[in-house]
Amino acid sequence: MKRWLSVLVVFSCIIALFGCENGTIKGRVYFNAQVLEVNKGYIKVRCVETFNSGISVDEEFSVTTDVVSNSEVPELNVDDNIRVVFNGEIMESYPIQLGTIYAIYLLDENGEVLPNN
């Protein structure tokens, strides 16, 4: 019985490790950006850190503020630093367009995510 429990624990750990990618849940990637423009329904941003997103630093594009998470999008202003979490889909267009946006978070001065209320 102990052997099967050990095997199950090891197997669970392996699945957890392969299901994660760069510290995020597989299928959800993110990047940090600076807000350049705030409009109704979308924001224009410039990517400042790519992490696992595949977006180039200094790339400028629009991001919808219609997110699928339960948390609200914080009130955003020009020059705010934010983190955008999305499904990893990047349309082949110019400027780029992203797939499903899961969440948008404000960042503090250290680049840490501030919780959305």
Residue pairs with C-beta under 8 A, 6 or more apart in sequence:
19 25
19 26
20 26
21 29
21 52
22 51
22 52
24 30
24 52
24 85
27 87
27 88
28 85
28 86
28 87
28 88
28 102
29 51
29 52
29 53
29 54
29 85
29 86
29 87
29 88
30 51
30 52
30 53
30 83
30 84
30 85
30 86
31 47
31 49
31 50
31 51
31 53
31 55
31 83
31 84
32 47
32 48
32 49
32 51
32 81
32 82
32 83
32 84
32 107
32 111
33 45
33 46
33 47
33 48
33 63
33 81
33 82
33 83
33 84
34 45
34 46
34 48
34 79
34 80
34 81
34 82
35 43
35 44
35 45
35 76
35 77
35 78
35 79
35 80
35 81
35 82
36 43
36 44
36 45
36 46
36 60
36 78
37 43
37 44
37 78
38 76
38 77
38 78
41 64
41 65
41 66
42 62
42 63
42 64
42 65
43 62
43 63
43 65
43 76
43 104
44 60
44 61
44 62
44 63
45 60
45 61
45 62
45 63
45 82
45 84
46 58
46 59
46 60
47 53
47 55
47 56
47 57
47 58
47 59
47 60
48 57
48 58
48 81
49 57
49 111
50 56
50 57
53 86
53 88
53 90
54 88
54 90
55 90
55 96
59 95
59 96
60 95
61 95
61 96
61 97
61 98
62 95
62 97
63 84
63 98
63 101
63 104
64 98
64 101
65 73
65 76
65 101
65 104
66 101
67 73
67 101
67 102
67 103
67 104
68 100
68 101
68 102
69 85
69 102
69 103
71 103
71 115
71 116
71 117
72 116
72 117
73 103
73 104
73 116
74 104
74 105
74 106
74 114
74 116
74 117
76 82
76 104
76 106
80 106
81 106
81 107
81 111
82 104
82 105
82 106
82 107
83 104
83 105
83 107
83 113
84 98
84 101
84 103
84 104
85 101
85 102
85 103
85 104
85 105
86 98
86 99
86 100
86 101
86 102
87 99
87 100
87 102
88 99
89 98
89 99
89 100
90 96
90 97
90 98
90 99
91 97
91 98
91 99
103 116
105 113
105 114
105 115
105 116
106 113
106 114
106 116
107 113
107 114
108 114
